[in-house]
Amino acid sequence: MGRFLDRLESKARRAGRTFAKVDRYFPSTRLCSACGALTGPQGLDGLKVRRWRRGCGAEHDRDANAEINIRREGQRLVAAGQADT
């Protein structure tokens, strides 16, 4: 995975794009992308849960929810000036 990220960062730099690496412990799958509550499935058993419903009424697919949260965190890092350019 590290090699893949190195290549991705290199390609982004050559293309003049911004590269933001989100912390590996960022709770992307547990964080509700609708309301921001940190109440999703957790632990090793939580990895088996593919879809979950939040009290706010949002229903999440684990991977789609994580993608939204990772994208938002990357944008936050770029806006805060904490991303590699």
Contact map, one row per residue, 1 for C-alpha under 8 A:
1111100000000000000000000000000000000000000000000000000000000000000000000000000000000
1111110000000000000000000000000000000000000000000000000000000000000000000000000000000
1111111000000000000000000000000000000000000000000000000000000000000000000000000000000
1111111100000000000000000000000000000000000000000000000000000000000000000000000000000
1111111110000000000000000000000000000000000000000000000000000000000000000000000000000
0111111111000000000000000000000000000000000000000000000000000000000000000000000000000
0011111111100000000000000000000000000000000000000000000000000000000000000000000000000
0001111111110000000000000000000000000000000000000000000000000000000000000000000000000
0000111111111000001000000000000000000000000000000000000000000000000000000000000000000
0000011111111100000000000000000000000000000000000000000000000000000000000000000000000
0000001111111110000000000000000000000000000000000000000000000000000000000000000000000
0000000111111111111000000000000000000000000000000000000000000000000000000000000000000
0000000011111111111000000000000000000000000000000000000000000000000000000000000000001
0000000001111111100000000000000000000000000000000000000000000000000000000000000000000
0000000000111111100000000000000000000000000000000000000000000000000000000000000000000
0000000000011111110000000000000000000000000000000000000000000000000000000000000000001
0000000000011111111000000000000000000000000000000000000000000000000000000000000000001
0000000000011001111100000000000000000000000000000000000000000000000000000000010000111
0000000010011000111110000000000000000000000000000000000000000000000000000000000000111
0000000000000000011111000000000000000000000000000000000000000000000000000110110001110
0000000000000000001111100000000000000000000000000000000000000000000000000100000000100
0000000000000000000111110100000000000000000000000000000000000000000001001100000000000
0000000000000000000011111100000000000000000000000000000000000000000000000000000000000
0000000000000000000001111100000000000000000000000000000000000000000000000000000000000
0000000000000000000000111110000000000000000000000000000000000000000000000000000000000
0000000000000000000001111111000000000000000000000000000000000000000000000000000000000
0000000000000000000000001111111000000100000000000000000000000000000000000000000000000
0000000000000000000000000111111000000000000000000000000000000000111011000000000000000
0000000000000000000000000011111100000001100000000000000000000110110010000000000000000
0000000000000000000000000011111100000111110000000000000000000000010000000000000000000
0000000000000000000000000011111110011111000000000000000000000000110010000000000000000
0000000000000000000000000000111111111111000000000000010001010000100000000000000000000
0000000000000000000000000000001111110000000000000000000000000000100110000000000000000
0000000000000000000000000000000111110000000000000000000001000000000000000000000000000
0000000000000000000000000000000111111000000000000000000100000000000000000000000000000
0000000000000000000000000000001111111100000000000000000000000000000000000000000000000
0000000000000000000000000000001100111110000000000000000000000000000000000000000000000
0000000000000000000000000010011100011111000000000000000000000000000000000000000000000
0000000000000000000000000000011100001111100000000000010000000000000000000000000000000
0000000000000000000000000000111100000111110000000001010000000000000000000000000000000
0000000000000000000000000000110000000011111011101001000000000000000000000000000000000
0000000000000000000000000000010000000001111111100000000000000000000000000000000000000
0000000000000000000000000000000000000000111111100000000000000000000000000000000000000
0000000000000000000000000000000000000000011111110000000000000000000000000000000000000
0000000000000000000000000000000000000000111111111000000000000000000000000000000000000
0000000000000000000000000000000000000000111111111000000000000000000000000000000000000
0000000000000000000000000000000000000000111111111100000000000000000000000000000000000
0000000000000000000000000000000000000000000111111100000000000000000000000000000000000
0000000000000000000000000000000000000000100011111111000000000100000000000000000000000
0000000000000000000000000000000000000000000000111111000000001110000000000000000000000
0000000000000000000000000000000000000000000000001111100000111100000000000000000000000
0000000000000000000000000000000000000001100000001111110000111100000000000000000000000
0000000000000000000000000000000000000000000000000011111011110000000000000000000000000
0000000000000000000000000000000100000011000000000001111111110000000000000000000000000
0000000000000000000000000000000000000000000000000000111111000000000000000000000000000
0000000000000000000000000000000000100000000000000000011111000000000000000000000000000
0000000000000000000000000000000000000000000000000000111111100000000000000000000000000
0000000000000000000000000000000101000000000000000000111111110000000000000000000000000
0000000000000000000000000000000000000000000000000011110011111000000000000000000000000
0000000000000000000000000000000100000000000000000011110001111101100000000000000000000
0000000000000000000000000000000000000000000000000111000000111111100000000000000000000
0000000000000000000000000000100000000000000000001111000000011111110000000000000000000
0000000000000000000000000000100000000000000000000100000000001111111000000000000000000
0000000000000000000000000000000000000000000000000000000000011111111100000000000000000
0000000000000000000000000001101110000000000000000000000000011111111110000000000000000
0000000000000000000000000001111000000000000000000000000000000111111111000000000000000
0000000000000000000000000001000000000000000000000000000000000011111111100000000000000
0000000000000000000000000000000010000000000000000000000000000001111111110000000000000
0000000000000000000000000001101010000000000000000000000000000000111111111000000000000
0000000000000000000001000001000000000000000000000000000000000000011111111100000000000
0000000000000000000000000000000000000000000000000000000000000000001111111110000000000
0000000000000000000000000000000000000000000000000000000000000000000111111111000000000
0000000000000000000001000000000000000000000000000000000000000000000011111111100000000
0000000000000000000111000000000000000000000000000000000000000000000001111111110000100
0000000000000000000100000000000000000000000000000000000000000000000000111111111000000
0000000000000000000000000000000000000000000000000000000000000000000000011111111100000
0000000000000000000100000000000000000000000000000000000000000000000000001111111111100
0000000000000000010100000000000000000000000000000000000000000000000000000111111111100
0000000000000000000000000000000000000000000000000000000000000000000000000011111111000
0000000000000000000000000000000000000000000000000000000000000000000000000001111111100
0000000000000000000000000000000000000000000000000000000000000000000000000000111111100
0000000000000000000100000000000000000000000000000000000000000000000000000000111111110
0000000000000000011110000000000000000000000000000000000000000000000000000100110111111
0000000000000000011100000000000000000000000000000000000000000000000000000000000001111
0000000000001001111000000000000000000000000000000000000000000000000000000000000000111
